[in-house]
């Protein structure tokens, strides 16, 4: 069920388990190019150390997240205020938390 609030539609919250499964599937498509699509992906999995994603891979991930979630989950904005060390230390759990906490926002016409 959706609710309207001040010109915004909020969709039902998604739980951590569902979001982890969604993000894992998205990551597998990104990792498929490297033959790593069977990697074990958990909340503690690091994008840099465990999955060895490069910056170009994060751009691809961002595009796939936008395709899946729409504009409500903006990965670029999520990492924009982070320093290099923080970006390197990002885990799948950090992204899952961001998605879970992101209100599903769409302008009401």
N, C-alpha and C positions, 0 to 999 in steps of 0.2 A: 504494500500500500504506500502511496506517496502522499505527502502533505505539502500544502503551499504555505509559505511564510514570507511576507514582504517581497513578492515577485520572484521567489526562489522555490524550486521543487526539490525536496529532500527525499531521497530514496531510502529504503530500509538499510540499516547498518549491516555490514558484512562481517562475519566473524573471522577470527584470525586463521582458523584451519582452512576455511574456504579460500581466503585471500592467498594463503601460502600455496595451496594447490594451484590456483590461477597463475600466480607469479612463477611457480616452478615450471609450469607448462610453457609460459612465455620464455623463460630462461632457456629451456630445452631447445626451443626453436633457434635462439641466438647461438647456443652452444653446438648445435647440430653441425654447423659449418666446420667446427674443429674436431668433430667426432666425439664430443664429450656430452652428448645428449642423454647419457645414462648416469650422469654425475648425481651423487646423493646431495639433495638440496634441503637444508633445514633452516630454522631461524638463525642459527649461529654461523651459517655459511657466509664467508667473506667474498665479496665480488672480486677483490684484487688477489688475495692470497690463495683462496680455495678454487675459485673459478677462473682466475687469471684473466679477467676481463680488462681490456685496454679502453682508453677513452672513446675510441670509435665504436667499441662494443656497447658502451653506455649510451651513446647516441642512438644506436640501433634499438637498445632496450627501451629507451625513452619513446621512440616511435611506436614500438609494439605495445607499450603500456597505453599510449594515447589511442591506438586503434582499438584496444580491448575495453578500456575504461572511459574513453572520451576525454574531454577537457577537464573533468573533475579531478583527475590525478595528473598533476604536472610535475614530472620527474625533474625537469630542468630547474624549475622553481624550488623544488625540494633540496637540490644540491647547491643552488646558487649562493646561498649564504654560508656555505661550509668552506673551510680551508682545505688545502691539498691533503694534509694529514687526515682530516676527518673524512674526506672522500675516499681515500685509500682504505680507511678502517670500516667503511660501510658494510653492513651485513644485510642479508636477505630479511632478517627480522626488523631492521630499521625501516626498510621499504614496506614491509607488511604493516608495520605500525602506522606508517604514513598513510597508506591506503585505507586502513581501518578507520583512522581518525579523520580522513578527508570527507567532508560532507559532499554528497552527490548533488552538485549544483548545476542547474541549467536555467537559463533565463526563461521566464514565462512570457509568451507573446501576448 
